[in-house]
Amino acid sequence: MFETIEIPAWTVWLAGILAMIGLLDRILMPTVRWYLRRRMNKAILVLNDKLQLKIQPFKLTKRRVMIDRLAYDPQVIDAIVAHSQAEQIPYPVVEQMAHRYAREIVPSFSATGYFGVAIKVARWLSRSLYRVRLGYVDEKTLKDIDPEATVVFVMNHRSNMDYILVTYLAASRSALSYAVGEWARVWPLKPLISSMGAYFIRRKSRNQLYRRVLARYVQMATAAGVTQAVFPEGGLSRDGKLKPAKLGLLSYMVADFDAETSRDIYFVPVGLNYDRVLEDRVLLASEKGIKTSGMTKLTAFLRFMMRQIGLRLTGKFYRFGYASVSFGAPVSFKNFLKTHGHRKQEVMTKALGKELMSKVGEVIPVLPVSLVARVFLTNQKTPLGKKAIINKCNVILQKLLDNGAYMHIPHKNFEYAVEVGLRMLMLRHVVVEKDDKYCVQPEELDLLRYYANAIAHLG
């Protein structure tokens, strides 16, 4: 009974380490978590004093709690029952599917990650690639938005840079919650984007249970006042034109809206334009039905990055022209219902989507490349001198301005703006110079049309 038992030293060390971990987990970690949570709450209060649109408590709720709230929502439970009966699948199996969808959709917002890291990265990346300019802003109406209302930024979708650019330019207003497609569900993008408050969606899914879970999350976030950003076009524009709205997310937001009891929803139209879209050739190939494998896209991306790094090292790098974002006057959904509320839900949502895309189109800024591209598109076979290009650009611009368009003119010098657009097209070998005349390369006509299409809807 009192005999000495020898045990290996590593066993003693292991037991000691496990005991220490248990001690830390039970005593120290709750204190640390309380301290960090207290500091986080103070930081949120400071941020909310500075932001025009406050960070709502819904966004700060623990992710595990939000997943359970979503998965056990009465409407989701009804959808589980319906799906189980329709597909002849046991209820527990369908319930697990709903939980999986909830975990996939619900983000894990981090105020520190968003304002401490994401905003700085977005600012650095945007300024590294473009000369970023804030275009037209209807400051008065934006400031008059009811602070208790839900604000939804409605944007055209030109590039995957849209997320980064708008996050950077809207940083002083609020933390935006994006709906992000399948492309971002890869490591390390997924945890990064999720921590920024974005939620992932399967755009092409026709699974009714999944769509019900997604709809309930969007409705819960909208009802709680979470500031969101959506791209109603449903994907990147492959030909440069502004597309009609796809009504999925918009219909979810307004489905359970009650003009008497619900908080108002303000839809803020946002227009984006670039002198160069990074994915332009990939998008044009997709428009023609040319399919490329993931490895081919990765190889092309790495080749592009190596070329840009080489240009930077040799001092020959030029930023990709201007990138501009404009913010229009918000549309109050309660006011919209006063003229459209008598219609059926589906018809009313279509009318909302049409009006919002019209207002987004109105605030898409005219940039040098789009303007010069439009001149060459109407003079495809006629070589033009620089003076003729400037004169034709001026004629087109005056017409666009008369229609209410906005143009960013660098240094308030119109001739310099035209030179910027011309230089960018020459760097892309879309336009070539011969004997002081400029003409279009026939093989690059699609690319020229792509940039001209960005402002085609303006008149």
C-alpha positions in Angstrom: 0.0 0.0 0.0 2.9 2.4 0.8 5.2 1.2 -1.9 7.0 3.7 -4.1 5.7 3.9 -7.7 7.9 5.3 -10.4 6.3 7.2 -13.3 8.1 8.9 -16.3 9.0 12.5 -15.8 7.1 13.5 -19.0 3.9 12.2 -17.5 4.3 14.5 -14.5 5.0 17.4 -16.8 2.0 16.6 -19.0 -0.3 16.3 -15.9 1.0 19.7 -14.7 0.5 21.4 -18.0 -3.1 20.0 -18.2 -3.8 21.1 -14.7 -2.5 24.6 -15.5 -4.7 24.7 -18.6 -7.7 23.7 -16.6 -6.9 26.3 -14.0 -6.5 29.0 -16.6 -9.7 28.0 -18.3 -11.8 28.0 -15.1 -10.3 31.0 -13.3 -8.2 33.3 -15.5 -9.9 33.1 -18.9 -13.3 34.3 -17.7 -11.6 37.3 -16.2 -9.6 38.0 -19.3 -12.8 37.6 -21.5 -14.7 40.0 -19.2 -11.8 42.5 -19.4 -11.6 42.3 -23.2 -15.4 42.5 -23.5 -15.4 45.6 -21.3 -12.7 47.3 -23.4 -14.6 46.3 -26.6 -17.8 47.9 -25.3 -16.0 51.1 -24.6 -14.4 51.1 -28.1 -17.9 50.5 -29.6 -19.2 53.5 -27.7 -16.4 55.7 -28.9 -16.9 54.5 -32.5 -20.7 55.1 -32.3 -20.0 58.7 -31.3 -18.0 59.2 -34.5 -20.1 57.2 -37.0 -23.1 58.7 -38.7 -24.8 55.3 -38.7 -24.4 53.4 -35.4 -23.2 49.8 -35.0 -26.4 48.0 -33.9 -26.4 45.5 -31.0 -27.6 42.8 -33.5 -24.2 43.0 -35.2 -22.4 42.6 -31.9 -24.3 39.6 -30.7 -22.2 36.4 -30.3 -22.2 34.4 -33.4 -23.2 31.2 -31.6 -26.3 32.9 -30.2 -27.2 34.4 -33.7 -26.9 30.9 -35.3 -29.3 29.4 -32.7 -31.7 32.4 -33.1 -31.8 31.9 -36.8 -32.0 28.1 -36.8 -34.8 28.0 -34.3 -36.7 30.9 -35.7 -40.4 30.0 -36.1 -40.4 30.6 -39.9 -37.3 28.5 -40.3 -38.9 25.7 -38.2 -41.9 25.8 -40.5 -39.6 25.6 -43.5 -37.8 22.6 -42.0 -41.1 20.8 -41.5 -42.2 21.6 -45.1 -38.9 20.5 -46.6 -39.0 17.3 -44.6 -42.4 16.4 -45.8 -41.9 17.5 -49.4 -38.6 15.6 -49.8 -39.4 12.7 -47.5 -36.3 13.3 -45.4 -36.4 12.7 -41.6 -36.9 15.9 -39.6 -33.6 15.6 -37.6 -31.6 15.4 -40.9 -33.3 18.5 -42.3 -32.8 20.3 -39.0 -29.1 19.7 -39.3 -29.2 21.0 -42.8 -30.8 24.2 -41.6 -28.1 24.6 -38.8 -25.4 24.1 -41.4 -26.9 26.8 -43.6 -27.2 29.1 -40.5 -23.5 28.6 -39.7 -22.6 29.3 -43.3 -24.6 32.6 -43.5 -24.1 34.2 -40.1 -20.9 36.4 -39.9 -18.6 36.9 -37.0 -18.3 40.6 -37.0 -15.2 42.1 -35.2 -15.2 45.8 -34.7 -11.4 45.6 -34.1 -10.9 43.7 -37.3 -13.2 46.0 -39.3 -11.9 49.4 -38.1 -8.5 48.4 -37.0 -7.4 46.2 -39.9 -9.9 46.1 -42.8 -10.3 49.9 -43.2 -6.5 50.4 -43.2 -6.0 47.6 -45.7 -8.8 48.9 -47.9 -7.4 52.4 -47.8 -3.9 51.2 -48.7 -5.0 48.9 -51.5 -7.4 51.4 -53.0 -4.8 54.2 -53.1 -2.0 51.8 -54.3 -4.0 50.8 -57.4 -6.1 53.9 -58.1 -6.4 57.7 -57.7 -9.4 57.4 -55.5 -12.0 60.3 -55.7 -15.2 60.8 -53.9 -17.7 62.0 -56.6 -21.1 63.5 -56.1 -22.5 63.3 -52.5 -25.9 64.5 -51.5 -24.7 65.4 -48.0 -27.9 67.2 -46.9 -30.3 64.3 -47.5 -27.8 61.7 -46.1 -27.5 63.7 -42.9 -31.3 63.9 -42.6 -31.7 60.1 -42.5 -33.5 59.0 -39.4 -30.8 57.6 -37.0 -33.2 54.8 -36.1 -33.8 53.7 -39.7 -32.1 50.8 -41.5 -29.8 52.1 -44.2 -29.0 49.9 -47.3 -26.4 51.0 -49.8 -27.5 49.9 -53.3 -24.6 49.8 -55.8 -23.7 48.9 -59.3 -21.2 46.0 -59.6 -18.1 46.7 -61.8 -15.3 44.9 -60.0 -14.4 42.9 -57.0 -12.6 46.1 -55.9 -16.1 47.5 -55.2 -16.2 45.9 -51.8 -12.8 47.4 -50.9 -13.4 50.8 -52.4 -16.8 51.4 -50.8 -15.6 50.0 -47.4 -12.8 52.6 -47.5 -15.0 55.6 -48.6 -17.9 54.8 -46.2 -15.7 54.2 -43.2 -16.7 57.5 -41.6 -20.4 56.6 -41.9 -20.8 53.1 -40.7 -19.6 49.5 -40.8 -21.2 47.9 -43.9 -22.5 44.3 -44.0 -22.1 42.8 -47.5 -23.8 39.9 -49.2 -20.8 38.1 -50.7 -20.9 35.3 -53.3 -19.3 31.9 -53.5 -16.0 33.3 -54.8 -15.0 34.4 -51.3 -15.7 31.2 -49.5 -12.0 30.1 -49.6 -9.3 30.4 -47.0 -8.0 32.9 -46.0 -10.7 35.2 -47.5 -13.6 33.5 -45.7 -12.6 34.2 -42.0 -11.4 37.7 -43.0 -14.5 38.7 -44.8 -16.7 37.1 -42.2 -15.0 39.1 -39.5 -15.9 42.3 -41.4 -19.6 41.4 -41.0 -20.2 40.1 -44.5 -22.5 37.1 -45.0 -22.0 34.5 -47.7 -24.8 33.6 -50.1 -25.2 30.9 -52.8 -26.5 33.0 -55.6 -27.5 30.1 -57.8 -29.0 27.9 -55.1 -32.7 26.8 -55.7 -32.9 24.9 -52.4 -36.0 26.3 -50.8 -34.8 25.6 -47.3 -31.6 27.4 -47.9 -33.4 30.4 -49.4 -35.8 30.5 -46.4 -32.9 30.5 -43.9 -31.1 33.3 -45.9 -34.3 35.3 -46.1 -34.9 35.1 -42.4 -31.3 36.3 -41.7 -31.7 39.3 -44.0 -35.1 40.1 -42.5 -33.7 39.9 -39.0 -30.7 42.1 -39.8 -32.9 44.6 -41.6 -35.4 44.8 -38.8 -32.6 45.3 -36.3 -31.2 48.3 -38.2 -28.0 46.7 -39.5 -26.4 48.9 -42.2 -26.1 46.8 -45.4 -24.6 47.0 -48.9 -26.1 45.1 -51.8 -25.4 44.7 -55.5 -28.8 44.2 -57.1 -27.3 43.3 -60.5 -26.4 39.9 -58.8 -22.9 39.8 -60.3 -20.2 41.7 -62.1 -21.3 43.4 -65.3 -19.6 41.4 -68.1 -20.2 44.0 -70.9 -19.8 47.1 -68.8 -23.5 48.1 -69.0 -25.7 48.7 -66.0 -28.0 45.7 -65.6 -31.6 45.4 -64.3 -32.0 44.5 -60.6 -32.4 40.9 -59.5 -34.9 41.1 -56.7 -33.8 38.3 -54.3 -32.2 40.3 -51.4 -34.5 43.3 -51.9 -37.6 41.1 -51.7 -36.3 39.6 -48.5 -35.7 43.0 -46.9 -39.2 44.3 -47.6 -41.2 41.1 -47.3 -42.4 41.5 -43.7 -42.3 45.3 -43.7 -45.1 47.1 -41.9 -45.4 50.8 -42.6 -47.0 51.4 -39.2 -44.6 49.4 -36.9 -41.4 48.6 -38.8 -38.4 51.0 -38.7 -38.0 52.8 -42.1 -35.5 51.5 -44.7 -33.5 54.1 -46.5 -32.0 52.8 -49.8 -28.9 54.9 -50.7 -27.9 54.7 -54.4 -24.2 54.4 -54.9 -22.5 54.6 -58.3 -19.0 53.3 -59.0 -16.7 53.7 -62.0 -13.1 52.9 -62.9 -10.6 54.0 -65.5 -9.5 50.4 -65.4 -11.4 47.3 -64.1 -8.9 44.7 -63.0 -11.0 41.8 -64.3 -12.1 43.4 -67.6 -10.6 40.8 -70.0 -11.8 37.9 -67.9 -15.3 39.4 -67.9 -15.3 39.9 -71.6 -14.2 36.3 -72.2 -17.0 35.1 -69.9 -19.5 37.2 -71.9 -18.4 35.4 -75.1 -18.9 32.1 -73.4 -15.2 31.3 -73.1 -14.7 29.2 -70.0 -11.4 29.2 -68.1 -10.3 26.9 -65.3 -9.5 28.0 -61.8 -5.9 27.2 -62.4 -5.8 29.3 -65.6 -7.3 32.2 -63.7 -4.8 31.8 -60.8 -1.9 31.6 -63.3 -3.1 34.8 -65.1 -3.5 36.5 -61.7 0.0 35.6 -60.5 1.5 36.7 -63.9 -0.3 40.0 -63.6 0.9 40.5 -60.0 4.5 39.7 -60.9 4.4 42.1 -63.9 3.0 44.9 -61.6 5.7 44.2 -59.0 8.3 44.3 -61.7 7.0 47.7 -62.8 7.1 49.0 -59.3 10.6 47.9 -58.7 11.8 49.6 -61.9 9.8 52.8 -61.3 7.6 52.3 -64.3 4.4 51.5 -62.5 1.4 53.7 -63.2 -1.7 53.5 -61.1 -4.8 52.3 -63.0 -6.2 55.8 -63.5 -9.1 57.1 -61.4 -11.7 55.2 -59.4 -14.7 57.3 -58.2 -17.7 56.6 -56.0 -20.9 58.8 -55.8 -23.6 58.7 -53.2 -27.1 59.8 -54.3 -30.2 60.9 -52.4 -31.7 58.1 -50.2 -35.1 56.5 -51.0 -37.3 56.1 -48.0 -39.3 52.8 -48.3 -42.2 54.3 -46.3 -42.5 57.1 -48.8 -42.1 54.7 -51.7 -45.1 52.6 -50.3 -47.3 55.7 -50.3 -47.3 55.5 -54.1 -46.8 51.8 -54.7 -48.1 50.1 -51.6 -51.5 49.3 -53.2 -49.8 46.9 -55.6 -49.1 43.2 -55.1 -45.8 42.4 -53.2 -44.1 41.1 -56.3 -45.1 44.0 -58.5 -44.1 46.5 -55.8 -40.7 44.9 -55.4 -40.1 45.1 -59.1 -41.0 48.7 -59.1 -38.6 49.3 -56.2 -35.8 47.5 -58.0 -36.4 49.5 -61.2 -36.4 52.8 -59.3 -33.3 52.0 -57.3 -31.3 50.9 -60.4 -32.4 54.1 -62.2 -31.1 56.2 -59.3 -27.9 54.2 -59.1 -27.4 54.9 -62.9 -27.9 58.6 -62.3 -24.9 58.8 -59.9 -22.4 56.7 -61.8 -19.6 59.2 -62.3 -18.1 59.9 -65.8 -14.4 59.2 -65.8 -11.7 60.0 -68.4 -11.4 56.5 -69.9 -15.2 56.1 -70.3 -15.5 59.5 -72.0 -12.6 59.0 -74.4 -13.7 55.4 -75.1 -17.1 56.7 -76.2 -15.5 59.1 -78.6 -13.5 56.4 -80.3 -16.4 54.0 -80.3 -18.3 56.5 -82.5 -15.2 57.1 -84.7 -13.9 53.5 -85.0 -12.4 53.9 -88.5 -11.5 57.6 -88.4 -8.0 58.6 -87.1 -8.4 61.6 -84.7 -5.9 64.3 -83.7 -5.7 65.3 -80.0 -7.6 68.6 -80.6 -10.4 66.7 -82.4 -10.6 64.2 -79.5 -10.9 67.0 -76.9 -13.6 68.8 -78.9 -15.7 65.6 -79.3 -15.2 64.8 -75.7 -16.5 68.2 -74.8 -19.6 67.9 -76.9 -20.4 64.5 -75.4 -19.7 65.7 -71.8 -22.0 68.7 -72.2 -24.8 66.4 -73.3 -24.2 64.2 -70.3 -24.0 67.1 -67.9 -27.3 68.4 -69.2 -28.8 65.0 -68.4 -27.7 65.4 -64.8 -24.4 63.4 -65.0 -21.4 64.1 -62.8 -17.8 64.0 -64.1 -14.6 64.0 -62.1 -12.2 66.4 -63.9 -8.7 66.0 -62.6 -7.1 69.3 -61.5 -10.3 71.0 -62.9 -8.5 70.8 -66.3 -10.6 69.2 -69.0 -7.8 68.9 -71.5 -5.7 67.1 -68.9 -8.7 64.7 -68.2 -8.9 63.8 -71.8 -5.1 63.2 -71.9 -5.5 60.9 -68.9 -8.1 58.8 -70.6 -6.1 58.7 -73.9 -3.0 57.7 -72.1 -4.8 54.8 -70.3 -6.2 53.5 -73.5 -2.8 53.7 -75.2 -1.1 51.8 -72.2 -3.7 49.0 -72.8 -2.9 49.1 -76.6 -6.6 49.8 -77.3 -5.6 53.0 -79.1 -2.4 53.6 -81.0 -0.7 56.7 -82.3 0.4 57.2 -85.9 1.6 60.5 -87.3 0.0 62.5 -84.5 -3.3 60.8 -85.1 -5.0 58.2 -82.8 -6.9 55.2 -84.0 -8.5 52.1 -82.5 -7.0 48.7 -82.7 -9.7 46.5 -84.3 -8.9 43.5 -82.0 -9.5 45.7 -78.9 -12.9 47.0 -80.0 -14.7 44.9 -77.3 -12.6 46.4 -74.6 -13.2 49.9 -75.9 -17.0 49.2 -75.9 -16.8 47.8 -72.4 -15.6 51.1 -71.0 -17.9 53.2 -73.2 -20.8 51.1 -71.9 -20.2 52.3 -68.3 -21.8 55.6 -69.1 -24.0 54.5 -72.0 -27.2 54.8 -69.9 -26.5 58.4 -69.1 -27.5 59.5 -72.6 
